Amino acid sequence: MSNLFSKRRQRHFMLLLKYWRLVFNDHFVIALFFLFGALAYGYSQWLPQLGPHLWWSRWLLALWFTVLAQIGRLATLVERPDPVFLLPQVSHMQHYLRQAGRYSLILGELMTLAGAFVALPFALTTEKMTTTSIVAVFLVAVMTKASWLEIAQGLISQQWVRYRRWLRLAQWGLPLVIALVTWLGTPVIGAVLALVVLVVSVYLFNPNKLTIDWRTAVKTEDDRMYSVYRFFNLFTDVPKVQGNVKRRSWANGLIRLLTIPGHPWFYLYVRGLIRNTDISGIVIRLTLLAMVVAFLVPITWLNSALAVLFIYLIATQLMPLFDQFDGNVFTHLYPVSFDQRRADFQGLLIRVTALVALLIVLASLGMGLNWQQFGINLVLAIIEVVLLTRLYFRVRIKKLSEEN
């Protein structure tokens, strides 16, 4: 079983390397270099503006370390045929799971330590910390992640299948309690509590005592790999990423809010935007990233330039929605003129782009409520939205019409 996991791990690395070469090309690396450079510079400029013992700093640190424990899931590399072909070897799966646990622990702890180092300057600025406290904080982060992975092994076992809901709650609740004790109390007490939780977790979820639940293990690994493939699918086509059909009843109110009665193409475009997870997903992700960048970057001209850039990128992601339904013959039977169709799409573009621009401009206020930055970005956003939805939109639609 040890050779089996080693071979799968090597094959897994080769698969990731194949997509990494496509994703992290020269242009994307340069973009990441500027992005992280801007974030790091904004972070360094923001810290001196903070004072000691802020009422919200400890709560923010507790939330950060709670979320940090959720990063890095258990990678078992279990495949769909395993319940059939490995069923005779089920008694030897404990050794396989131990290897998977060690592999996941190494990767998870590396990400945890990186996140802890990012939060350390903020903690040293807002809190009075000694060397002992700093060491205790890192021990808390490491042990909390280790106990989280132990609980994850219990989630794919037959013994704990009936308590799965409680275990998922524990994966959030225990790191939150430990983080609150660490930052609202003392880091040393938090480290002791984290050690107790780790010892109990190792005792309860020891792979030698557990029997793998094949169905849950396969589904968990498929979900983990699907999230990885979806990230790669943002940059290149991944054959294993296929659309999932499911009802989104929560979107009915949003559709009614955005749709104009008596405009069938407006209704169709709104539904297409919400149902098309590729377009709506990238719009949401770019908006959240833009808000974080606008919130953290303190340099006025750089903040405004990045806000303008993100608004343009988000608007261009909506353009392919215009001819998305051209392959559907029934849409050509609508007694609606092309000018009305174009006007409906323009109306949707105005609403979405204006909403995104407003969120980015509000985020540019920052922690210190920089109203000057807000005013500059608001004026630039209004001008850009008008230019994008009036001039740029007409040029793109004319080009798409000529191509069709």
N, C-alpha and C positions, 0 to 999 in steps of 0.2 A: 504493500500500500504506500510505502514511502516513495518508491520509484514512480508510482502512479501520480502522486501529487507533484513530484518534481517535474515530470514530463508535462503535466497540465500547466504548471506555473511557467515553464519555459515557452510553451505554446501560447499562453496568455500574454507573455511579454512580447512575443513576436507579433501577435495581433495588434497590441497597443502601439508598438513601434511603427507598424504599417500606417496607422491613422495619424500618429504623432507627426510623421514626416509630411503629411498633407496639411495638417492643421497648423503646426508651428513652422510655417514657412518664413521667408525673410521679411515679408511685409507685415505679417502678424506679430513677429518678434519685435520689430521696430515699433509697432503700435503699442505693444505691451510695455516696451521699455519706456516710452513717453508717458503712458498711463500710470504705471507704478511709480515712475519718477515724480510725476505731478502729485500723486497721492502721498508719497513719502515726504515731499517738500511741504505740502499743505499740512500734513500731520505734525511735522517739526515746527512749523510756524504757528500752529494752533495751540500746542502744549504750553508755551510761555504765557499765553493769555489766560490760562487757568490758574485758579488759586487753590490753596490747600483746603482740605476738608469740605469739599462741595457736597451738598446733601444728596445729589444724584449720582456721584461718582462710584460709590460702593454698589449701588443697585445696578449700574451699567456694567461694572466688572463682574458681578454675580451672573448677570444675564449673558455676558460674553463667554464666560467659562462654562455655563450650562449648554449653550449652543455649540461650543467648541467640542464638548464631549460627544455630540451627535455626528461629527465629521469623521468619516472613515469607518465603513461598515465591515461586517464579517464576510470575508471572501473565501467561500468553500470550494469554488470552481466545480461544483456538482453539476452534472449534465442530465438531460432528460432520459437517456437510456439507462442511467445508473440503477434505478429501482429494479430493473430486470436483470442486467448483467452483473451487478455487484451484490445482489441479494444473497448469494451463498457466502459472501465475504462480510456480511453485516457485523459479525463479531469482531472483525479487524478494523472496522471503521473508526474506532476510538483513536487509533494511531494516526489515521488520516486526518481526523478532526483536530488533533493536537498540532499537527503540522500547519493546518489551515489557520488555527488560532495564533500560532507563533508568527506566521506570515502577516496576518491581519494586524497583530499587535505591533509589529515593527513599523508598518506603514502608518497605522493610526497614531502611534506615539510621535512619529516624526512630524505629522501634521499638527498634533496637539502642542508639541514644543514650539513649533513655528508660530502658532497662534498665541501662545503664552509670551513669547519674546515680543510680539507685536504689541501686546497689552502692557508689557512691563514699563515702558517709558511713561504711559498714562498713569499707571499705578504709583510710580515713584514721584510723579508731579503732584498728584492730588492726595496721596496718603503718605504718612510717615512710616517708612519700612526699614527694618534692619536687615542685615545679612541673613539672619535666621528666618525672618519672615519671607524673604525672597526664596530661599531654599524650600521652605514649607509650601509656598504657593506652587512651585514647580512640582513638588512631590504630590500635591493635591491633584494637579492636572493629570499627571502620569497615572496615578492610582485610580482616579475616577474613570479614565479611559479604559484602563485594564478591566475594571469591574463591569463597565458597559459592555465590553466584548464578551465577558463571561456570561452575562445575562443573554446576549445575542445567541450564544451556543445553546442555552436553555430553550430559546424560542423555537429551535428546530429539532427538539427532542420529543419523544413520545410521552415521557413522564410529565412534562410541563405543558402539554398541548391544551389542557383545559384551563390553564391559568395564563394563556397567551395575552389576554387583554391587560391583566395586571402587570405582567412583565413589561409590556410596552409602556405602561404608565410609569413603571419603576425606572425605565431608561431615561425618562425626563425628570421624574420626581426626585430620585436620589441625587443626581448631579446638581439639581437646583437646591436641595437642602444642604448639600456639602458646600456649595458655592456661597450660600447665604451665611452659613456658619463661619466660613473662611473670611469673608469680607465684612460682615456685620459684627462678627465676634473677633476671633484671632486666627491667623493662619495656622498656628501650631495645633489648636483644637480641631480645625478643619482637616489637617493632615491626619490626626489620630482617628477622626471619624471616617475619613476616606480609607484608611488602613483597615478599620473594622469592617466596612462595607466590602472591601476587596477580599478579605479573608472569608467572610460569609459567602460571597459569590463564588469563590473558588471551591469551597466545600459543597455548596448546593449544586453547582453546574459543572462539576468535574466531568470531562468527557469519558473517563473510565466508568462512570456510573450511569451514563446516559445512552439511550438507544435512539438512533437517528430516525426522525419522521421524514420519510423520503419525499412525500408530496410537498410538505412545507419547505424542506430544504431546497428542492428544485425550484419552487416558486420564488423563494427569497433570493436565490442566486440569479434567476432570470430577471427579477425586478432590479437588482443591483446592476447587472450588465446592461439592461435596457436604459437605465439612466446614463451610463457611460456612452452608449451608442447614440443617445439623443444629443449629447454634447458634441460628439463628432459629426453628427448629422447637420449641425448648424453650419459646417464648413464644407462638407462633402457628402455625397450620397452613400448611405450605409444600407445595404440590402436587408439587414435584420431589423431595421426600424420600419414598422408598418403601423398604419393608423388604427387606433382603437375606437370602435363605434360605441358610444354611450350617451345617454340622455343627460343634458345639462339643464335641468329645470330652473336652476338659479339664474340662468341667462334670459329667461322670459321677460322679466322686468326691465333688464338692460336693453333688450330688443325694442320693447314698447317705448322706452325713453328716447332711443336714438332714431326710431323710424318715424317718417312723416306719413300720415294717413293719405291714401290715394296715390301713393308712389310705389308701384310694385318693384321697380329696380332698386329703390332705396332699401326696401325691406330685404330684398335678395342679397344686396351687398352687405348689409348689417349681419344677416345670418351667416353669410360666407366668411366674414371677418371673424366671427366668434367661433364658428365650426372649424375653420382652417387653423389648426394648432400651429402650423409652421409660421404663418404670418402673425397671428395674434400672440403666439409665444415669444417670438423675437421682438415684437413691439413692446411687450410687457417687460422682458428682460433688459432691453436697451433703455427703457424709461427708468427702471429701478437703478441701473448702473449710472445713468446720467444724473439722477437725483443724488446718489452717493457722492459722485465726483463734484457736482455743484455745491454740495454741502461742505465738503472737506477742503476744496482748493480756495485759499484766501486771496490769491493774486487776482486783481480785478480784471485785467485784460485777458489772462489765461482762463479765468472762470467764464467770462463772456464768450470767448472763442470756443471753448468746449461745449457750452450750452447751445450755441448756434450750430455747431457741428453735429451734436446729437439730435437736434430737432430735424436737421436735414436728413440724417441717416434714417430716422424713424419714418419720415414722410416718404422717402424713396422705397421703404419696405412695403408700403401700402399700394404702390403703383401696380404690381402684378395682379392685384385683385380685380382690376378693371376688366380684363379679358379672361378671367377665370371660368366664366360660364359660356364662353363662345362655342365650346365643344358640345354643349347640351342643345339639341335641336328644338326643344320645347321653348327655350327662351326667345327664339326667333319668331315664335308665333304670337308673342305679346303685341297687342296693338299700341305700342309705345314707340315713339320716334327715337332716333339716335341722339338727338339733342337733349331729349328728356332724360335718357339714360346717362349721358355725360353730366348733366346738371345734378342728377341724383348722386352720382359718384363724387362729384365735386363737393356736394353738401356733406357727405360722409367724411371726406378728406378734411374739410374745414373743422368739423366737430372733433374728430380724433386728434388732429394736429394741434388744435387750440387747447384741448384738454391736456395733452402731453406737455406742451409748452408751459402751461400754467403750473403744472406739477414741478417741472424743472426750475422755473423761476421762483416758486415758493421755497424749494430746497436750497436755492442760492442765498437765502437769508443767512444760513449758517447758524452756528451756536451763538454767535454774538449779535444776531439780528442786524446784519449789515443792510440798512435800507438803501444806501447809495447803490450797492451792488444789485439789490432787488430792482430799483428803478431803471438802471441801465439795461439789465437783462429783460425787463418787461418791455421796454421800448424796442429793443432789438428783436425780441420774440414776436411782437405784433407785426413789425415790418417784415420779418422772415415768413411768418404764416401767410401774410397777404401775398408776398411774392411767390411762395411755393404753390399756393392754391389758385392763384390767378394766372401768373405767367408761366412758371415751370410746369404746372399741370397741363396747360393747353399744348405746350411743346411736346410733352411726353405722350399725351393722348393722340396728337396728330401723328406722331411717329409710330405709335402702336397701330393706328388705323391704316397707315400706309403699308405696314408690314403684313397686315391681315388682308 
